Amino acid sequence: MSDVDRSSALAAALSDVLGGAAIDGVQRLSGGASRETWKFVADGRPLILQRQRDGDGRDMGVEVAVLRAASVGGVAVPELIATSADESVGSGPEHRVGAAFMILGHVDGETIARKILRDDTYAVARQHLTADCATALARLHAIDPSSAPGLLAVDQVEQYRSVLDTLDQPHPTFELAFRWLDAHRPEPGPMRIVHGDFRLGNLMVGPDGLRAVLDWELAHIGDPLEDLGWLCVRAWRFGSAKPVAGVGEYAELIDAYRSASGATVDAEAVRWWEVLGTLKWGIMCIIQLQAHLSGASRSHELAAIGRRVCETEYDLFLALEDRW
């Protein structure tokens, strides 16, 4: 089937899902490792389709529950229009969405980190983006975890220790990081809903600041400081010298989060989570490469991500340099 035929078939399926709406402008966008992303117009309204990639076995229904809870909790998220985990949704074999999916309202703004960090359009947004992020996270972490059933509480160190062991790829740098994490583990915080991938690239930013938090597929129950540490991982600074998403300083993030949440925040604990986040990203790079090499989800993007493992090892040495 040609790309034109695929787009036409998808347009017909989307029309069925949306009650016969007139569908125009179906276009594939660059997407993440676990989602295909498409934009289209339904009866004149711009919408976004996120469709689960082959090889991703997670339950999108859990992500939908988190998205709804976040919206109720005051976190800026796209409007959820329609969703289904039924691959047969549509009017017939040729008119099916074909995978678990979500249809979301379009939020105007930018997700590309290079533009957010460098373009003059976002100069004002950069001045308060750190505070915007802290406020969004404080609102998320205040939500009762029971409002998003299905989320799992998993020890992140144990999880990624197990994952690395199953990958059969020796990485001495990762072993060094695991030893450091075990030796310096902070006291656990309260168990809350954690986004799990809160960073530039998953944030829709406008000239006025943060407009929406996207991509909730890694949400789980955990320590709220995990999200703060992940936001500081060097890979998500995209070449900027500033440690918080390339736009802010540690103290600025911690002070803004304390102000918004009323919680006590240990700066050293945030840095511990940053080290763990760096290690996790390195292991994720291997996982995504394996998805490509195994044939589960053939993708140039996944193959390219696999080449970033050595970059993450370098980042780990930098993160640990003055922490021994």
Residue pairs with C-beta under 8 A, 6 or more apart in sequence:
1 9
7 26
7 27
7 28
8 26
9 94
9 95
9 96
10 26
10 38
10 49
10 97
11 23
11 24
11 26
11 40
12 23
12 90
12 91
12 94
12 95
13 89
13 90
13 91
13 95
13 96
13 97
13 98
14 21
14 23
14 26
14 40
14 42
14 49
14 97
14 103
15 21
15 22
15 23
15 42
16 89
16 90
16 91
16 95
17 82
17 84
17 89
17 90
17 97
17 103
18 42
18 43
18 81
18 82
18 103
21 42
21 43
22 42
22 43
23 40
23 41
23 42
24 40
24 41
25 39
25 40
25 41
26 38
26 39
26 40
27 38
27 39
27 40
28 36
28 37
28 38
29 37
29 38
29 39
30 37
30 301
31 37
31 50
31 53
32 215
33 53
33 288
33 291
33 299
33 301
33 302
33 305
34 52
34 53
34 56
34 58
34 217
35 50
35 51
35 52
35 53
35 56
35 215
35 217
36 49
36 50
36 51
36 52
36 53
36 99
37 48
37 49
37 50
37 51
38 48
38 49
38 50
38 51
39 46
39 47
39 48
39 49
39 106
40 46
40 47
40 49
41 47
45 105
45 106
46 106
47 81
47 103
47 104
47 105
47 106
48 78
48 103
48 104
48 105
48 106
49 97
49 101
49 102
49 103
49 104
50 101
50 102
50 104
51 97
51 98
51 99
51 100
51 101
52 58
52 60
52 99
52 100
52 101
53 99
53 297
54 99
54 296
54 297
55 291
55 296
55 297
56 217
56 297
58 217
59 85
59 150
60 83
60 85
60 100
60 101
60 102
60 217
61 83
61 85
61 100
61 150
62 148
62 149
62 150
62 151
62 219
63 102
63 216
63 217
63 219
64 80
64 83
64 102
65 147
65 148
65 149
65 150
65 151
66 148
66 151
66 193
66 216
66 219
67 77
67 78
67 80
67 102
67 216
68 80
68 148
69 143
69 147
69 148
69 193
70 77
70 140
70 143
70 193
70 213
70 216
71 77
71 79
71 80
72 143
72 147
73 139
73 140
73 142
73 143
73 147
74 139
75 136
75 139
75 140
75 213
76 136
76 210
76 211
76 212
76 213
77 212
77 213
77 214
77 216
78 104
78 105
78 106
78 107
78 204
78 212
78 214
79 104
79 105
80 102
80 103
80 104
80 105
81 103
81 104
81 105
82 102
82 103
83 101
83 102
83 103
84 97
84 100
84 101
85 100
86 100
87 96
87 97
87 98
87 99
87 100
88 96
89 96
89 97
89 101
90 96
90 97
90 98
107 204
107 211
107 212
108 206
108 211
109 204
109 205
109 206
109 211
109 212
110 116
110 119
110 121
110 122
110 204
110 205
110 206
111 200
111 201
111 202
111 203
111 204
111 205
111 214
112 201
113 200
113 201
113 236
113 238
113 246
114 238
115 121
115 122
116 122
116 125
116 126
116 129
116 200
116 205
116 247
117 126
117 200
117 238
117 239
117 240
117 246
117 247
121 207
122 205
122 207
124 207
124 208
124 209
125 205
125 206
125 207
125 208
125 209
125 210
126 247
128 209
129 205
129 209
129 210
129 245
129 247
129 248
130 244
130 245
130 247
130 248
130 249
130 252
130 253
130 256
131 252
131 256
132 209
132 210
133 198
133 203
133 210
133 231
133 244
133 245
133 253
133 256
134 253
134 256
134 257
134 259
134 260
135 256
135 260
136 198
136 210
136 213
137 195
137 198
137 224
137 227
137 228
137 231
137 257
137 260
137 261
138 257
138 260
138 261
138 263
139 260
140 192
140 193
140 194
140 195
140 213
140 227
141 192
141 193
141 194
141 224
141 227
141 261
141 263
142 192
142 261
143 192
143 193
145 151
145 191
145 192
145 193
145 221
148 193
148 219
151 193
151 219
151 220
151 221
152 220
152 221
153 191
153 220
153 221
153 222
154 220
154 222
156 222
156 226
156 276
156 280
157 178
157 181
157 182
157 185
157 276
160 276
160 279
160 280
160 283
161 178
163 283
163 287
164 171
164 174
164 283
164 286
167 283
167 286
167 287
167 290
169 286
171 282
171 309
171 313
173 282
173 313
173 316
173 317
174 279
174 282
174 283
174 313
174 316
176 316
176 320
177 275
177 278
177 279
177 316
177 320
178 279
180 275
180 320
180 323
180 324
181 272
181 275
181 276
181 279
184 272
184 323
185 272
186 225
186 266
186 268
186 269
186 272
187 269
188 223
189 223
189 224
189 225
189 269
190 223
190 224
191 221
191 222
191 223
192 221
192 222
192 223
192 224
193 219
193 220
193 221
194 219
194 220
194 221
194 222
194 223
194 224
194 226
194 227
195 213
195 216
195 218
195 219
195 227
196 216
196 218
196 219
196 220
196 222
196 226
196 227
196 230
197 215
197 217
197 218
197 230
198 213
198 227
198 230
198 231
199 230
199 231
199 233
199 236
199 245
200 236
200 238
200 245
200 246
201 236
202 213
202 214
202 215
203 210
203 212
203 213
203 214
204 210
204 211
204 212
204 213
204 214
205 211
223 273
224 261
224 263
225 265
225 266
225 269
225 270
225 273
226 273
226 276
226 277
228 253
228 254
228 257
228 265
228 270
228 273
229 270
229 271
229 272
229 273
229 274
229 275
229 276
229 277
230 236
230 273
230 274
230 277
231 244
231 245
231 253
232 243
232 244
232 245
232 250
232 253
232 270
232 271
232 274
232 277
233 274
233 277
233 278
233 281
233 315
234 243
234 278
234 315
234 318
234 319
235 278
235 281
235 308
235 311
235 312
235 315
236 245
236 246
237 243
237 245
237 246
238 246
239 246
240 246
240 247
242 248
242 249
243 249
243 250
244 250
244 252
244 253
250 267
250 270
250 271
251 267
253 270
254 265
254 267
254 270
257 263
257 265
258 264
258 265
271 319
271 323
274 319
275 316
275 319
275 320
275 323
278 312
278 315
278 316
278 319
279 312
279 316
281 312
282 309
282 312
282 313
282 315
282 316
285 305
285 306
285 308
285 309
285 312
286 306
286 309
288 302
288 305
288 306
289 302
289 303
289 305
289 306
289 307
289 309
290 306
291 297
291 299
291 302
292 298
292 299
292 302
292 303
292 306
293 303
293 306
